Amino acid sequence: MKTASFPSLRVEPELREAAEQSLLEGETISGFVEQAIRDSIERRGHQREFIARGLASRDNAKRSGNYVAADAVMGRLQAMLAAAKAGK
């Protein structure tokens, strides 16, 4: 498979310096940028999937008329948070 390249990117010197300072040992700016792009693509894919699940859930609730009250959801979330804090 042939490789492709991204267009060059002009940035402020401070951003370039910050990127260079955050490099791991043996890591290059090119490798850092490539990984950042891969991470962003993956994150955006997860966001799309999350939104799709939410919209499907909304549509299912509309069809079935089966809704969960916001107070019930918040109560469960607060209980989960309290349990997590107690476990620390």
PyMOL Python script that loads the backbone (N, CA, C, O; Angstrom):
from pymol import cmd

cmd.read_pdbstr("""\
ATOM      1  N   MET A   1       0.844  -1.173   0.000  1.00  0.00           N
ATOM      2  CA  MET A   1       0.000   0.000   0.000  1.00  0.00           C
ATOM      3  C   MET A   1       0.894   1.242   0.000  1.00  0.00           C
ATOM      4  O   MET A   1       1.852   1.339   0.767  1.00  0.00           O
ATOM      5  N   LYS A   2       0.561   2.173  -0.866  1.00  0.00           N
ATOM      6  CA  LYS A   2       1.304   3.438  -0.905  1.00  0.00           C
ATOM      7  C   LYS A   2       0.923   4.291   0.297  1.00  0.00           C
ATOM      8  O   LYS A   2      -0.203   4.231   0.789  1.00  0.00           O
ATOM      9  N   THR A   3       1.865   5.071   0.749  1.00  0.00           N
ATOM     10  CA  THR A   3       1.566   5.999   1.830  1.00  0.00           C
ATOM     11  C   THR A   3       1.168   7.344   1.237  1.00  0.00           C
ATOM     12  O   THR A   3       1.453   7.645   0.078  1.00  0.00           O
ATOM     13  N   ALA A   4       0.515   8.128   2.048  1.00  0.00           N
ATOM     14  CA  ALA A   4       0.112   9.476   1.657  1.00  0.00           C
ATOM     15  C   ALA A   4       0.631  10.436   2.709  1.00  0.00           C
ATOM     16  O   ALA A   4       1.096  10.013   3.768  1.00  0.00           O
ATOM     17  N   SER A   5       0.556  11.710   2.425  1.00  0.00           N
ATOM     18  CA  SER A   5       1.016  12.681   3.414  1.00  0.00           C
ATOM     19  C   SER A   5      -0.065  13.717   3.662  1.00  0.00           C
ATOM     20  O   SER A   5      -0.935  13.948   2.822  1.00  0.00           O
ATOM     21  N   PHE A   6       0.008  14.326   4.818  1.00  0.00           N
ATOM     22  CA  PHE A   6      -0.857  15.441   5.157  1.00  0.00           C
ATOM     23  C   PHE A   6      -0.174  16.723   4.698  1.00  0.00           C
ATOM     24  O   PHE A   6       1.050  16.776   4.576  1.00  0.00           O
ATOM     25  N   PRO A   7      -0.967  17.741   4.449  1.00  0.00           N
ATOM     26  CA  PRO A   7      -0.331  19.017   4.083  1.00  0.00           C
ATOM     27  C   PRO A   7       0.476  19.558   5.256  1.00  0.00           C
ATOM     28  O   PRO A   7       0.170  19.280   6.415  1.00  0.00           O
ATOM     29  N   SER A   8       1.494  20.324   4.945  1.00  0.00           N
ATOM     30  CA  SER A   8       2.286  20.914   6.026  1.00  0.00           C
ATOM     31  C   SER A   8       1.395  21.868   6.814  1.00  0.00           C
ATOM     32  O   SER A   8       0.414  22.403   6.298  1.00  0.00           O
ATOM     33  N   LEU A   9       1.754  22.059   8.041  1.00  0.00           N
ATOM     34  CA  LEU A   9       0.929  22.827   8.962  1.00  0.00           C
ATOM     35  C   LEU A   9       1.759  23.947   9.571  1.00  0.00           C
ATOM     36  O   LEU A   9       2.797  23.696  10.183  1.00  0.00           O
ATOM     37  N   ARG A  10       1.306  25.169   9.405  1.00  0.00           N
ATOM     38  CA  ARG A  10       1.999  26.309   9.992  1.00  0.00           C
ATOM     39  C   ARG A  10       1.366  26.593  11.343  1.00  0.00           C
ATOM     40  O   ARG A  10       0.146  26.704  11.460  1.00  0.00           O
ATOM     41  N   VAL A  11       2.212  26.709  12.367  1.00  0.00           N
ATOM     42  CA  VAL A  11       1.729  26.962  13.726  1.00  0.00           C
ATOM     43  C   VAL A  11       2.577  28.045  14.375  1.00  0.00           C
ATOM     44  O   VAL A  11       3.667  28.375  13.909  1.00  0.00           O
ATOM     45  N   GLU A  12       2.055  28.578  15.445  1.00  0.00           N
ATOM     46  CA  GLU A  12       2.811  29.551  16.230  1.00  0.00           C
ATOM     47  C   GLU A  12       4.024  28.852  16.841  1.00  0.00           C
ATOM     48  O   GLU A  12       3.949  27.671  17.182  1.00  0.00           O
ATOM     49  N   PRO A  13       5.126  29.562  16.980  1.00  0.00           N
ATOM     50  CA  PRO A  13       6.326  28.955  17.564  1.00  0.00           C
ATOM     51  C   PRO A  13       6.073  28.366  18.957  1.00  0.00           C
ATOM     52  O   PRO A  13       6.667  27.352  19.324  1.00  0.00           O
ATOM     53  N   GLU A  14       5.198  29.000  19.720  1.00  0.00           N
ATOM     54  CA  GLU A  14       4.912  28.500  21.077  1.00  0.00           C
ATOM     55  C   GLU A  14       4.252  27.119  21.031  1.00  0.00           C
ATOM     56  O   GLU A  14       4.529  26.267  21.875  1.00  0.00           O
ATOM     57  N   LEU A  15       3.390  26.905  20.056  1.00  0.00           N
ATOM     58  CA  LEU A  15       2.741  25.594  19.925  1.00  0.00           C
ATOM     59  C   LEU A  15       3.762  24.538  19.528  1.00  0.00           C
ATOM     60  O   LEU A  15       3.756  23.430  20.064  1.00  0.00           O
ATOM     61  N   ARG A  16       4.619  24.873  18.611  1.00  0.00           N
ATOM     62  CA  ARG A  16       5.669  23.942  18.189  1.00  0.00           C
ATOM     63  C   ARG A  16       6.553  23.583  19.380  1.00  0.00           C
ATOM     64  O   ARG A  16       6.876  22.413  19.586  1.00  0.00           O
ATOM     65  N   GLU A  17       6.941  24.586  20.160  1.00  0.00           N
ATOM     66  CA  GLU A  17       7.786  24.348  21.328  1.00  0.00           C
ATOM     67  C   GLU A  17       7.081  23.472  22.357  1.00  0.00           C
ATOM     68  O   GLU A  17       7.687  22.561  22.922  1.00  0.00           O
ATOM     69  N   ALA A  18       5.800  23.747  22.598  1.00  0.00           N
ATOM     70  CA  ALA A  18       5.030  22.937  23.552  1.00  0.00           C
ATOM     71  C   ALA A  18       4.954  21.492  23.077  1.00  0.00           C
ATOM     72  O   ALA A  18       5.072  20.567  23.881  1.00  0.00           O
ATOM     73  N   ALA A  19       4.760  21.293  21.781  1.00  0.00           N
ATOM     74  CA  ALA A  19       4.709  19.937  21.235  1.00  0.00           C
ATOM     75  C   ALA A  19       6.053  19.239  21.410  1.00  0.00           C
ATOM     76  O   ALA A  19       6.108  18.079  21.816  1.00  0.00           O
ATOM     77  N   GLU A  20       7.115  19.937  21.107  1.00  0.00           N
ATOM     78  CA  GLU A  20       8.452  19.354  21.247  1.00  0.00           C
ATOM     79  C   GLU A  20       8.746  18.973  22.695  1.00  0.00           C
ATOM     80  O   GLU A  20       9.357  17.937  22.958  1.00  0.00           O
ATOM     81  N   GLN A  21       8.313  19.809  23.626  1.00  0.00           N
ATOM     82  CA  GLN A  21       8.560  19.525  25.040  1.00  0.00           C
ATOM     83  C   GLN A  21       7.733  18.345  25.556  1.00  0.00           C
ATOM     84  O   GLN A  21       8.084  17.730  26.563  1.00  0.00           O
ATOM     85  N   SER A  22       6.648  18.035  24.870  1.00  0.00           N
ATOM     86  CA  SER A  22       5.789  16.944  25.342  1.00  0.00           C
ATOM     87  C   SER A  22       6.131  15.604  24.690  1.00  0.00           C
ATOM     88  O   SER A  22       5.508  14.590  25.002  1.00  0.00           O
ATOM     89  N   LEU A  23       7.106  15.592  23.797  1.00  0.00           N
ATOM     90  CA  LEU A  23       7.476  14.349  23.122  1.00  0.00           C
ATOM     91  C   LEU A  23       8.040  13.331  24.107  1.00  0.00           C
ATOM     92  O   LEU A  23       8.761  13.681  25.042  1.00  0.00           O
ATOM     93  N   LEU A  24       7.701  12.078  23.881  1.00  0.00           N
ATOM     94  CA  LEU A  24       8.287  10.989  24.654  1.00  0.00           C
ATOM     95  C   LEU A  24       9.671  10.695  24.081  1.00  0.00           C
ATOM     96  O   LEU A  24       9.989  11.107  22.965  1.00  0.00           O
ATOM     97  N   GLU A  25      10.481   9.988  24.840  1.00  0.00           N
ATOM     98  CA  GLU A  25      11.829   9.665  24.374  1.00  0.00           C
ATOM     99  C   GLU A  25      11.747   8.881  23.074  1.00  0.00           C
ATOM    100  O   GLU A  25      11.031   7.884  22.983  1.00  0.00           O
ATOM    101  N   GLY A  26      12.485   9.338  22.071  1.00  0.00           N
ATOM    102  CA  GLY A  26      12.510   8.674  20.774  1.00  0.00           C
ATOM    103  C   GLY A  26      11.348   9.038  19.858  1.00  0.00           C
ATOM    104  O   GLY A  26      11.311   8.592  18.711  1.00  0.00           O
ATOM    105  N   GLU A  27      10.407   9.829  20.334  1.00  0.00           N
ATOM    106  CA  GLU A  27       9.247  10.216  19.533  1.00  0.00           C
ATOM    107  C   GLU A  27       9.594  11.444  18.695  1.00  0.00           C
ATOM    108  O   GLU A  27      10.344  12.317  19.131  1.00  0.00           O
ATOM    109  N   THR A  28       9.045  11.494  17.507  1.00  0.00           N
ATOM    110  CA  THR A  28       9.261  12.635  16.621  1.00  0.00           C
ATOM    111  C   THR A  28       7.988  13.481  16.552  1.00  0.00           C
ATOM    112  O   THR A  28       6.903  13.032  16.922  1.00  0.00           O
ATOM    113  N   ILE A  29       8.147  14.699  16.075  1.00  0.00           N
ATOM    114  CA  ILE A  29       6.973  15.558  15.859  1.00  0.00           C
ATOM    115  C   ILE A  29       6.017  14.872  14.886  1.00  0.00           C
ATOM    116  O   ILE A  29       4.805  14.871  15.102  1.00  0.00           O
ATOM    117  N   SER A  30       6.556  14.293  13.822  1.00  0.00           N
ATOM    118  CA  SER A  30       5.707  13.614  12.840  1.00  0.00           C
ATOM    119  C   SER A  30       4.919  12.479  13.485  1.00  0.00           C
ATOM    120  O   SER A  30       3.724  12.326  13.235  1.00  0.00           O
ATOM    121  N   GLY A  31       5.590  11.687  14.311  1.00  0.00           N
ATOM    122  CA  GLY A  31       4.912  10.592  15.006  1.00  0.00           C
ATOM    123  C   GLY A  31       3.863  11.103  15.970  1.00  0.00           C
ATOM    124  O   GLY A  31       2.783  10.528  16.101  1.00  0.00           O
ATOM    125  N   PHE A  32       4.198  12.193  16.643  1.00  0.00           N
ATOM    126  CA  PHE A  32       3.270  12.810  17.585  1.00  0.00           C
ATOM    127  C   PHE A  32       2.015  13.301  16.859  1.00  0.00           C
ATOM    128  O   PHE A  32       0.895  13.054  17.306  1.00  0.00           O
ATOM    129  N   VAL A  33       2.213  13.991  15.746  1.00  0.00           N
ATOM    130  CA  VAL A  33       1.080  14.513  14.968  1.00  0.00           C
ATOM    131  C   VAL A  33       0.246  13.358  14.423  1.00  0.00           C
ATOM    132  O   VAL A  33      -0.983  13.403  14.473  1.00  0.00           O
ATOM    133  N   GLU A  34       0.904  12.326  13.904  1.00  0.00           N
ATOM    134  CA  GLU A  34       0.163  11.170  13.381  1.00  0.00           C
ATOM    135  C   GLU A  34      -0.682  10.535  14.471  1.00  0.00           C
ATOM    136  O   GLU A  34      -1.845  10.207  14.236  1.00  0.00           O
ATOM    137  N   GLN A  35      -0.121  10.355  15.657  1.00  0.00           N
ATOM    138  CA  GLN A  35      -0.878   9.741  16.750  1.00  0.00           C
ATOM    139  C   GLN A  35      -2.036  10.634  17.177  1.00  0.00           C
ATOM    140  O   GLN A  35      -3.118  10.139  17.495  1.00  0.00           O
ATOM    141  N   ALA A  36      -1.817  11.947  17.186  1.00  0.00           N
ATOM    142  CA  ALA A  36      -2.883  12.883  17.539  1.00  0.00           C
ATOM    143  C   ALA A  36      -4.039  12.778  16.546  1.00  0.00           C
ATOM    144  O   ALA A  36      -5.206  12.817  16.936  1.00  0.00           O
ATOM    145  N   ILE A  37      -3.710  12.646  15.277  1.00  0.00           N
ATOM    146  CA  ILE A  37      -4.752  12.503  14.257  1.00  0.00           C
ATOM    147  C   ILE A  37      -5.502  11.193  14.459  1.00  0.00           C
ATOM    148  O   ILE A  37      -6.731  11.166  14.411  1.00  0.00           O
ATOM    149  N   ARG A  38      -4.766  10.107  14.685  1.00  0.00           N
ATOM    150  CA  ARG A  38      -5.422   8.807  14.920  1.00  0.00           C
ATOM    151  C   ARG A  38      -6.344   8.869  16.141  1.00  0.00           C
ATOM    152  O   ARG A  38      -7.468   8.370  16.102  1.00  0.00           O
ATOM    153  N   ASP A  39      -5.861   9.483  17.222  1.00  0.00           N
ATOM    154  CA  ASP A  39      -6.670   9.602  18.437  1.00  0.00           C
ATOM    155  C   ASP A  39      -7.930  10.425  18.194  1.00  0.00           C
ATOM    156  O   ASP A  39      -9.004  10.085  18.692  1.00  0.00           O
ATOM    157  N   SER A  40      -7.801  11.500  17.436  1.00  0.00           N
ATOM    158  CA  SER A  40      -8.964  12.344  17.138  1.00  0.00           C
ATOM    159  C   SER A  40      -9.978  11.607  16.277  1.00  0.00           C
ATOM    160  O   SER A  40     -11.182  11.722  16.503  1.00  0.00           O
ATOM    161  N   ILE A  41      -9.506  10.853  15.297  1.00  0.00           N
ATOM    162  CA  ILE A  41     -10.411  10.072  14.463  1.00  0.00           C
ATOM    163  C   ILE A  41     -11.166   9.058  15.316  1.00  0.00           C
ATOM    164  O   ILE A  41     -12.379   8.906  15.175  1.00  0.00           O
ATOM    165  N   GLU A  42     -10.454   8.368  16.196  1.00  0.00           N
ATOM    166  CA  GLU A  42     -11.092   7.379  17.068  1.00  0.00           C
ATOM    167  C   GLU A  42     -12.107   8.035  17.996  1.00  0.00           C
ATOM    168  O   GLU A  42     -13.214   7.523  18.165  1.00  0.00           O
ATOM    169  N   ARG A  43     -11.737   9.171  18.602  1.00  0.00           N
ATOM    170  CA  ARG A  43     -12.630   9.882  19.512  1.00  0.00           C
ATOM    171  C   ARG A  43     -13.893  10.332  18.791  1.00  0.00           C
ATOM    172  O   ARG A  43     -14.997  10.200  19.321  1.00  0.00           O
ATOM    173  N   ARG A  44     -13.732  10.861  17.587  1.00  0.00           N
ATOM    174  CA  ARG A  44     -14.898  11.306  16.825  1.00  0.00           C
ATOM    175  C   ARG A  44     -15.789  10.132  16.435  1.00  0.00           C
ATOM    176  O   ARG A  44     -17.011  10.268  16.393  1.00  0.00           O
ATOM    177  N   GLY A  45     -15.191   8.995  16.152  1.00  0.00           N
ATOM    178  CA  GLY A  45     -15.989   7.793  15.878  1.00  0.00           C
ATOM    179  C   GLY A  45     -16.811   7.403  17.087  1.00  0.00           C
ATOM    180  O   GLY A  45     -17.987   7.062  16.959  1.00  0.00           O
ATOM    181  N   HIS A  46     -16.196   7.452  18.274  1.00  0.00           N
ATOM    182  CA  HIS A  46     -16.922   7.141  19.514  1.00  0.00           C
ATOM    183  C   HIS A  46     -18.047   8.154  19.746  1.00  0.00           C
ATOM    184  O   HIS A  46     -19.138   7.787  20.181  1.00  0.00           O
ATOM    185  N   GLN A  47     -17.777   9.419  19.456  1.00  0.00           N
ATOM    186  CA  GLN A  47     -18.810  10.449  19.619  1.00  0.00           C
ATOM    187  C   GLN A  47     -19.993  10.175  18.697  1.00  0.00           C
ATOM    188  O   GLN A  47     -21.146  10.270  19.116  1.00  0.00           O
ATOM    189  N   ARG A  48     -19.704   9.832  17.423  1.00  0.00           N
ATOM    190  CA  ARG A  48     -20.788   9.526  16.482  1.00  0.00           C
ATOM    191  C   ARG A  48     -21.616   8.340  16.961  1.00  0.00           C
ATOM    192  O   ARG A  48     -22.845   8.369  16.897  1.00  0.00           O
ATOM    193  N   GLU A  49     -20.939   7.289  17.444  1.00  0.00           N
ATOM    194  CA  GLU A  49     -21.642   6.110  17.939  1.00  0.00           C
ATOM    195  C   GLU A  49     -22.499   6.462  19.156  1.00  0.00           C
ATOM    196  O   GLU A  49     -23.633   5.999  19.273  1.00  0.00           O
ATOM    197  N   PHE A  50     -21.965   7.270  20.046  1.00  0.00           N
ATOM    198  CA  PHE A  50     -22.702   7.690  21.246  1.00  0.00           C
ATOM    199  C   PHE A  50     -23.963   8.454  20.854  1.00  0.00           C
ATOM    200  O   PHE A  50     -25.042   8.202  21.391  1.00  0.00           O
ATOM    201  N   ILE A  51     -23.823   9.379  19.925  1.00  0.00           N
ATOM    202  CA  ILE A  51     -24.977  10.165  19.482  1.00  0.00           C
ATOM    203  C   ILE A  51     -25.995   9.267  18.796  1.00  0.00           C
ATOM    204  O   ILE A  51     -27.198   9.412  19.012  1.00  0.00           O
ATOM    205  N   ALA A  52     -25.522   8.344  17.973  1.00  0.00           N
ATOM    206  CA  ALA A  52     -26.437   7.424  17.290  1.00  0.00           C
ATOM    207  C   ALA A  52     -27.215   6.581  18.295  1.00  0.00           C
ATOM    208  O   ALA A  52     -28.416   6.370  18.129  1.00  0.00           O
ATOM    209  N   ARG A  53     -26.531   6.093  19.350  1.00  0.00           N
ATOM    210  CA  ARG A  53     -27.232   5.308  20.379  1.00  0.00           C
ATOM    211  C   ARG A  53     -28.256   6.168  21.097  1.00  0.00           C
ATOM    212  O   ARG A  53     -29.364   5.710  21.376  1.00  0.00           O
ATOM    213  N   GLY A  54     -27.896   7.414  21.401  1.00  0.00           N
ATOM    214  CA  GLY A  54     -28.825   8.318  22.073  1.00  0.00           C
ATOM    215  C   GLY A  54     -30.057   8.602  21.232  1.00  0.00           C
ATOM    216  O   GLY A  54     -31.178   8.593  21.740  1.00  0.00           O
ATOM    217  N   LEU A  55     -29.847   8.855  19.939  1.00  0.00           N
ATOM    218  CA  LEU A  55     -30.981   9.119  19.051  1.00  0.00           C
ATOM    219  C   LEU A  55     -31.857   7.884  18.895  1.00  0.00           C
ATOM    220  O   LEU A  55     -33.082   7.993  18.855  1.00  0.00           O
ATOM    221  N   ALA A  56     -31.236   6.710  18.806  1.00  0.00           N
ATOM    222  CA  ALA A  56     -32.008   5.464  18.709  1.00  0.00           C
ATOM    223  C   ALA A  56     -32.815   5.244  19.978  1.00  0.00           C
ATOM    224  O   ALA A  56     -33.967   4.815  19.917  1.00  0.00           O
ATOM    225  N   SER A  57     -32.216   5.535  21.127  1.00  0.00           N
ATOM    226  CA  SER A  57     -32.917   5.395  22.399  1.00  0.00           C
ATOM    227  C   SER A  57     -34.096   6.357  22.467  1.00  0.00           C
ATOM    228  O   SER A  57     -35.185   5.989  22.907  1.00  0.00           O
ATOM    229  N   ARG A  58     -33.871   7.584  22.029  1.00  0.00           N
ATOM    230  CA  ARG A  58     -34.949   8.575  22.000  1.00  0.00           C
ATOM    231  C   ARG A  58     -36.090   8.097  21.111  1.00  0.00           C
ATOM    232  O   ARG A  58     -37.256   8.178  21.496  1.00  0.00           O
ATOM    233  N   ASP A  59     -35.755   7.601  19.928  1.00  0.00           N
ATOM    234  CA  ASP A  59     -36.781   7.132  19.000  1.00  0.00           C
ATOM    235  C   ASP A  59     -37.539   5.943  19.571  1.00  0.00           C
ATOM    236  O   ASP A  59     -38.755   5.839  19.415  1.00  0.00           O
ATOM    237  N   ASN A  60     -36.813   5.048  20.235  1.00  0.00           N
ATOM    238  CA  ASN A  60     -37.455   3.889  20.861  1.00  0.00           C
ATOM    239  C   ASN A  60     -38.401   4.332  21.970  1.00  0.00           C
ATOM    240  O   ASN A  60     -39.500   3.794  22.103  1.00  0.00           O
ATOM    241  N   ALA A  61     -37.980   5.304  22.759  1.00  0.00           N
ATOM    242  CA  ALA A  61     -38.841   5.811  23.833  1.00  0.00           C
ATOM    243  C   ALA A  61     -40.090   6.454  23.251  1.00  0.00           C
ATOM    244  O   ALA A  61     -41.182   6.283  23.792  1.00  0.00           O
ATOM    245  N   LYS A  62     -39.943   7.185  22.164  1.00  0.00           N
ATOM    246  CA  LYS A  62     -41.114   7.800  21.526  1.00  0.00           C
ATOM    247  C   LYS A  62     -42.081   6.741  21.021  1.00  0.00           C
ATOM    248  O   LYS A  62     -43.294   6.875  21.178  1.00  0.00           O
ATOM    249  N   ARG A  63     -41.536   5.673  20.406  1.00  0.00           N
ATOM    250  CA  ARG A  63     -42.381   4.608  19.873  1.00  0.00           C
ATOM    251  C   ARG A  63     -43.107   3.846  20.982  1.00  0.00           C
ATOM    252  O   ARG A  63     -44.300   3.561  20.887  1.00  0.00           O
ATOM    253  N   SER A  64     -42.354   3.524  22.035  1.00  0.00           N
ATOM    254  CA  SER A  64     -42.909   2.684  23.091  1.00  0.00           C
ATOM    255  C   SER A  64     -43.655   3.478  24.150  1.00  0.00           C
ATOM    256  O   SER A  64     -44.497   2.932  24.863  1.00  0.00           O
ATOM    257  N   GLY A  65     -43.348   4.762  24.254  1.00  0.00           N
ATOM    258  CA  GLY A  65     -43.933   5.577  25.314  1.00  0.00           C
ATOM    259  C   GLY A  65     -43.327   5.275  26.677  1.00  0.00           C
ATOM    260  O   GLY A  65     -43.835   5.727  27.703  1.00  0.00           O
ATOM    261  N   ASN A  66     -42.242   4.511  26.686  1.00  0.00           N
ATOM    262  CA  ASN A  66     -41.582   4.111  27.932  1.00  0.00           C
ATOM    263  C   ASN A  66     -40.414   5.060  28.189  1.00  0.00           C
ATOM    264  O   ASN A  66     -39.358   4.941  27.568  1.00  0.00           O
ATOM    265  N   TYR A  67     -40.609   5.986  29.094  1.00  0.00           N
ATOM    266  CA  TYR A  67     -39.595   6.985  29.439  1.00  0.00           C
ATOM    267  C   TYR A  67     -39.153   6.783  30.887  1.00  0.00           C
ATOM    268  O   TYR A  67     -39.889   6.217  31.695  1.00  0.00           O
ATOM    269  N   VAL A  68     -37.966   7.241  31.203  1.00  0.00           N
ATOM    270  CA  VAL A  68     -37.474   7.247  32.583  1.00  0.00           C
ATOM    271  C   VAL A  68     -37.391   8.710  33.004  1.00  0.00           C
ATOM    272  O   VAL A  68     -36.805   9.535  32.304  1.00  0.00           O
ATOM    273  N   ALA A  69     -37.979   9.019  34.144  1.00  0.00           N
ATOM    274  CA  ALA A  69     -37.991  10.399  34.623  1.00  0.00           C
ATOM    275  C   ALA A  69     -36.565  10.872  34.922  1.00  0.00           C
ATOM    276  O   ALA A  69     -35.735  10.112  35.420  1.00  0.00           O
ATOM    277  N   ALA A  70     -36.306  12.128  34.609  1.00  0.00           N
ATOM    278  CA  ALA A  70     -34.975  12.698  34.847  1.00  0.00           C
ATOM    279  C   ALA A  70     -34.584  12.594  36.316  1.00  0.00           C
ATOM    280  O   ALA A  70     -33.421  12.338  36.629  1.00  0.00           O
ATOM    281  N   ASP A  71     -35.550  12.792  37.228  1.00  0.00           N
ATOM    282  CA  ASP A  71     -35.249  12.690  38.665  1.00  0.00           C
ATOM    283  C   ASP A  71     -34.760  11.289  39.026  1.00  0.00           C
ATOM    284  O   ASP A  71     -33.869  11.136  39.861  1.00  0.00           O
ATOM    285  N   ALA A  72     -35.343  10.272  38.398  1.00  0.00           N
ATOM    286  CA  ALA A  72     -34.924   8.890  38.681  1.00  0.00           C
ATOM    287  C   ALA A  72     -33.499   8.664  38.182  1.00  0.00           C
ATOM    288  O   ALA A  72     -32.687   8.044  38.869  1.00  0.00           O
ATOM    289  N   VAL A  73     -33.204   9.159  37.009  1.00  0.00           N
ATOM    290  CA  VAL A  73     -31.859   9.004  36.448  1.00  0.00           C
ATOM    291  C   VAL A  73     -30.847   9.732  37.325  1.00  0.00           C
ATOM    292  O   VAL A  73     -29.800   9.179  37.661  1.00  0.00           O
ATOM    293  N   MET A  74     -31.156  10.963  37.695  1.00  0.00           N
ATOM    294  CA  MET A  74     -30.238  11.736  38.530  1.00  0.00           C
ATOM    295  C   MET A  74     -30.031  11.062  39.883  1.00  0.00           C
ATOM    296  O   MET A  74     -28.918  11.052  40.409  1.00  0.00           O
ATOM    297  N   GLY A  75     -31.083  10.506  40.440  1.00  0.00           N
ATOM    298  CA  GLY A  75     -30.962   9.798  41.716  1.00  0.00           C
ATOM    299  C   GLY A  75     -30.017   8.618  41.614  1.00  0.00           C
ATOM    300  O   GLY A  75     -29.181   8.401  42.491  1.00  0.00           O
ATOM    301  N   ARG A  76     -30.156   7.851  40.527  1.00  0.00           N
ATOM    302  CA  ARG A  76     -29.262   6.699  40.340  1.00  0.00           C
ATOM    303  C   ARG A  76     -27.820   7.152  40.134  1.00  0.00           C
ATOM    304  O   ARG A  76     -26.891   6.546  40.667  1.00  0.00           O
ATOM    305  N   LEU A  77     -27.639   8.215  39.362  1.00  0.00           N
ATOM    306  CA  LEU A  77     -26.281   8.714  39.140  1.00  0.00           C
ATOM    307  C   LEU A  77     -25.655   9.228  40.437  1.00  0.00           C
ATOM    308  O   LEU A  77     -24.475   8.990  40.692  1.00  0.00           O
ATOM    309  N   GLN A  78     -26.433   9.925  41.248  1.00  0.00           N
ATOM    310  CA  GLN A  78     -25.910  10.416  42.521  1.00  0.00           C
ATOM    311  C   GLN A  78     -25.571   9.263  43.455  1.00  0.00           C
ATOM    312  O   GLN A  78     -24.586   9.327  44.190  1.00  0.00           O
ATOM    313  N   ALA A  79     -26.384   8.207  43.430  1.00  0.00           N
ATOM    314  CA  ALA A  79     -26.083   7.022  44.247  1.00  0.00           C
ATOM    315  C   ALA A  79     -24.792   6.365  43.771  1.00  0.00           C
ATOM    316  O   ALA A  79     -23.968   5.943  44.582  1.00  0.00           O
ATOM    317  N   MET A  80     -24.619   6.281  42.468  1.00  0.00           N
ATOM    318  CA  MET A  80     -23.383   5.695  41.924  1.00  0.00           C
ATOM    319  C   MET A  80     -22.163   6.531  42.320  1.00  0.00           C
ATOM    320  O   MET A  80     -21.122   5.985  42.684  1.00  0.00           O
ATOM    321  N   LEU A  81     -22.298   7.850  42.248  1.00  0.00           N
ATOM    322  CA  LEU A  81     -21.206   8.732  42.629  1.00  0.00           C
ATOM    323  C   LEU A  81     -20.880   8.586  44.113  1.00  0.00           C
ATOM    324  O   LEU A  81     -19.711   8.522  44.495  1.00  0.00           O
ATOM    325  N   ALA A  82     -21.910   8.534  44.940  1.00  0.00           N
ATOM    326  CA  ALA A  82     -21.677   8.375  46.386  1.00  0.00           C
ATOM    327  C   ALA A  82     -20.992   7.050  46.693  1.00  0.00           C
ATOM    328  O   ALA A  82     -20.097   6.984  47.536  1.00  0.00           O
ATOM    329  N   ALA A  83     -21.419   5.993  46.001  1.00  0.00           N
ATOM    330  CA  ALA A  83     -20.801   4.688  46.212  1.00  0.00           C
ATOM    331  C   ALA A  83     -19.336   4.696  45.777  1.00  0.00           C
ATOM    332  O   ALA A  83     -18.483   4.104  46.439  1.00  0.00           O
ATOM    333  N   ALA A  84     -19.049   5.370  44.661  1.00  0.00           N
ATOM    334  CA  ALA A  84     -17.673   5.442  44.162  1.00  0.00           C
ATOM    335  C   ALA A  84     -16.803   6.227  45.139  1.00  0.00           C
ATOM    336  O   ALA A  84     -15.663   5.844  45.406  1.00  0.00           O
ATOM    337  N   LYS A  85     -17.341   7.327  45.672  1.00  0.00           N
ATOM    338  CA  LYS A  85     -16.575   8.120  46.631  1.00  0.00           C
ATOM    339  C   LYS A  85     -16.346   7.350  47.923  1.00  0.00           C
ATOM    340  O   LYS A  85     -15.284   7.464  48.536  1.00  0.00           O
ATOM    341  N   ALA A  86     -17.330   6.572  48.338  1.00  0.00           N
ATOM    342  CA  ALA A  86     -17.193   5.791  49.578  1.00  0.00           C
ATOM    343  C   ALA A  86     -16.164   4.681  49.397  1.00  0.00           C
ATOM    344  O   ALA A  86     -15.517   4.274  50.362  1.00  0.00           O
ATOM    345  N   GLY A  87     -16.008   4.191  48.183  1.00  0.00           N
ATOM    346  CA  GLY A  87     -15.060   3.114  47.910  1.00  0.00           C
ATOM    347  C   GLY A  87     -13.629   3.578  47.833  1.00  0.00           C
ATOM    348  O   GLY A  87     -12.725   2.744  47.803  1.00  0.00           O
ATOM    349  N   LYS A  88     -13.385   4.864  47.800  1.00  0.00           N
ATOM    350  CA  LYS A  88     -12.018   5.400  47.674  1.00  0.00           C
ATOM    351  C   LYS A  88     -11.290   5.359  48.980  1.00  0.00           C
ATOM    352  O   LYS A  88     -10.132   5.770  49.054  1.00  0.00           O
TER     353      LYS A  88
END
""", "prot")
cmd.dss("prot")
cmd.show_as("cartoon", "prot")
cmd.util.cbc("prot")
cmd.orient("prot")
